[in-house]
Amino acid sequence: MPEDTMSGGCQCGRVRFRVTGPLGAGSICHCRMCQKAFGAFYAPLVAVKPDTLEWTRGMPAYFQSSNHVRRGFCKDCGTPLTYEAPDGIALAIGAFDEPAKIPPKVQFGVEAKLPFVDHLAGLPGHRTENDPEAPVFLADIVSYQHPDHDTTSWPPEGGAQQ
C-alpha cells in the first residue's frame, strides 16, 4: 500500500475500509452521545475526506443518533466505525489497523468529560500475562477477531487466521 494509505475495519472482519490520502487531525469527543455510541469514556475519531474513503468489504449499518448525525457500525459485531455529520465524516481511530499512527490533537465536548478521565494514565498498569489467572485463560484461547491487515477473504477456510 502507498505510504498515504491506511486500512481498517470491524472486529469480525465483515466491514473493511481504506483511506487513500491524508487524514484530518485526530480528536477525542467526550459528548454523551459519543460515550454511548462507543460504550466508552470518549470517542477517538479522525476526519477523512469522503472521496478518500473506500469500503473494501461490506458496508456499515447506520443509526441516526440525532437529526444531524448518523453513526456507522458493523451490524454483525457492533464495532463503531463512523460519525457522519453535515460538516463531514470521521472514522473511529480504534478501527484502523494501525491506530497508534493517529494520535489525537484536540478534544471536543469537554463539558461532558467524565471527571476521572484525566487521571487514567496515573492508574497502576499490569501486563495481561502477569495476571495470576491469565495463563490458564490464555493457554487455549482462539481469537475470532479479524487481524490488523487486509485479507483476501474472511473468515478463513478451516478457521485459521490469515
C-alpha positions as CSV (number, residue, x, y, z in Angstrom):
1,M,0.0,0.0,0.0
2,P,1.2,3.5,-0.7
3,E,2.5,5.4,2.4
4,D,-0.5,7.7,2.5
5,T,-3.0,4.7,2.6
6,M,-4.4,3.3,5.8
7,S,-6.8,0.5,6.2
8,G,-9.0,-0.8,9.0
9,G,-12.3,-2.4,9.8
10,C,-14.5,-4.0,12.4
11,Q,-13.7,-6.7,14.9
12,C,-15.3,-9.5,12.9
13,G,-13.9,-8.5,9.5
14,R,-17.2,-8.2,7.7
15,V,-16.7,-4.5,7.1
16,R,-13.3,-3.1,5.9
17,F,-12.2,0.3,4.7
18,R,-9.3,2.0,3.1
19,V,-8.4,5.7,3.2
20,T,-6.1,7.0,0.5
21,G,-4.7,10.4,1.1
22,P,-4.1,12.5,4.2
23,L,-6.2,12.1,7.3
24,G,-7.5,15.1,9.3
25,A,-6.5,15.8,12.9
26,G,-7.3,13.0,15.3
27,S,-9.7,14.0,18.0
28,I,-11.5,12.8,21.1
29,C,-15.1,13.6,21.7
30,H,-16.4,13.5,25.3
31,C,-20.1,14.3,24.5
32,R,-22.7,12.0,26.0
33,M,-23.8,10.7,22.5
34,C,-20.3,9.6,21.7
35,Q,-19.8,8.0,25.1
36,K,-22.9,5.9,24.4
37,A,-22.2,5.2,20.8
38,F,-18.7,3.8,21.7
39,G,-19.7,2.3,25.0
40,A,-16.6,4.1,26.4
41,F,-15.5,7.2,28.2
42,Y,-15.0,9.1,24.9
43,A,-14.8,8.6,21.2
44,P,-11.5,8.8,19.4
45,L,-12.2,9.9,15.8
46,V,-10.3,11.2,12.8
47,A,-11.8,13.2,9.9
48,V,-11.5,11.9,6.4
49,K,-12.5,13.4,3.0
50,P,-15.3,11.4,1.6
51,D,-13.5,10.9,-1.8
52,T,-10.5,9.3,0.1
53,L,-12.7,6.7,1.8
54,E,-13.4,3.3,0.2
55,W,-15.4,0.5,1.7
56,T,-13.4,-2.6,0.6
57,R,-15.5,-5.3,2.2
58,G,-19.1,-4.9,3.3
59,M,-20.8,-1.7,4.3
60,P,-21.7,-0.2,7.7
61,A,-25.2,-0.2,9.1
62,Y,-26.3,3.1,10.4
63,F,-28.0,4.6,13.4
64,Q,-29.4,8.1,13.2
65,S,-28.3,9.4,16.6
66,S,-29.7,12.9,16.1
67,N,-31.4,15.0,13.5
68,H,-27.9,15.9,12.2
69,V,-25.7,12.9,12.8
70,R,-25.7,9.3,11.8
71,R,-23.2,6.7,13.0
72,G,-21.9,3.7,11.1
73,F,-21.2,0.4,12.7
74,C,-20.8,-3.3,11.9
75,K,-24.3,-4.9,12.1
76,D,-22.7,-8.3,13.0
77,C,-20.1,-7.4,15.7
78,G,-21.2,-3.9,16.7
79,T,-17.9,-2.2,16.1
80,P,-18.3,1.6,15.9
81,L,-16.9,2.8,12.5
82,T,-18.2,6.3,11.5
83,Y,-19.5,9.6,12.7
84,E,-21.2,11.4,9.8
85,A,-22.5,15.0,10.1
86,P,-23.2,17.8,7.7
87,D,-19.6,19.0,8.0
88,G,-18.1,15.7,7.1
89,I,-17.2,12.1,8.1
90,A,-14.9,10.8,10.8
91,L,-13.7,7.3,11.3
92,A,-13.1,5.5,14.7
93,I,-9.4,5.6,15.3
94,G,-9.5,2.3,17.1
95,A,-10.9,0.6,13.9
96,F,-7.8,1.4,11.9
97,D,-5.2,-1.4,11.6
98,E,-2.5,0.9,13.0
99,P,-4.3,3.2,15.4
100,A,-1.0,4.3,17.1
101,K,-0.3,6.3,13.9
102,I,-3.3,8.6,14.6
103,P,-2.7,10.5,17.8
104,P,-5.5,12.8,19.0
105,K,-4.7,16.5,18.6
106,V,-7.8,18.1,20.1
107,Q,-10.7,17.3,22.4
108,F,-14.4,18.2,21.9
109,G,-17.4,18.0,24.1
110,V,-15.3,18.6,27.2
111,E,-18.4,19.8,29.1
112,A,-19.4,16.1,29.4
113,K,-15.9,14.8,30.1
114,L,-16.1,12.3,32.9
115,P,-14.2,13.6,36.0
116,F,-11.7,10.7,36.2
117,V,-10.6,10.6,32.5
118,D,-7.6,13.0,33.0
119,H,-6.2,10.7,35.7
120,L,-6.4,7.4,33.8
121,A,-2.7,7.5,32.8
122,G,-1.8,7.6,36.6
123,L,-3.6,4.3,37.4
124,P,-1.4,1.3,38.1
125,G,-0.8,-0.8,34.9
126,H,-0.4,-4.5,34.6
127,R,0.5,-6.7,31.7
128,T,-2.0,-9.4,30.8
129,E,0.4,-12.3,31.3
130,N,1.3,-11.1,34.8
131,D,-2.3,-11.7,36.0
132,P,-2.2,-14.9,38.1
133,E,-5.3,-16.2,36.3
134,A,-4.1,-15.3,32.8
135,P,-2.0,-18.4,31.9
136,V,-5.0,-20.7,32.3
137,F,-7.3,-18.4,30.4
138,L,-4.7,-17.7,27.6
139,A,-3.4,-21.3,27.2
140,D,-6.2,-22.3,24.8
141,I,-7.7,-19.0,23.7
142,V,-8.6,-18.9,20.0
143,S,-9.2,-15.4,18.6
144,Y,-12.0,-15.0,16.0
145,Q,-11.2,-11.3,15.6
146,H,-10.1,-10.1,12.2
147,P,-6.3,-9.5,12.1
148,D,-4.9,-5.9,11.7
149,H,-4.3,-6.2,8.0
150,D,-6.3,-6.7,4.8
151,T,-7.2,-10.3,3.9
152,T,-8.5,-11.6,0.6
153,S,-11.5,-13.3,2.4
154,W,-12.9,-13.7,5.8
155,P,-13.5,-15.7,7.8
156,P,-10.7,-18.0,6.5
157,E,-11.3,-21.6,5.5
158,G,-10.9,-24.0,8.3
159,G,-10.9,-21.3,11.0
160,A,-7.1,-20.5,10.8
161,Q,-6.1,-16.8,10.8
162,Q,-4.6,-15.3,7.7
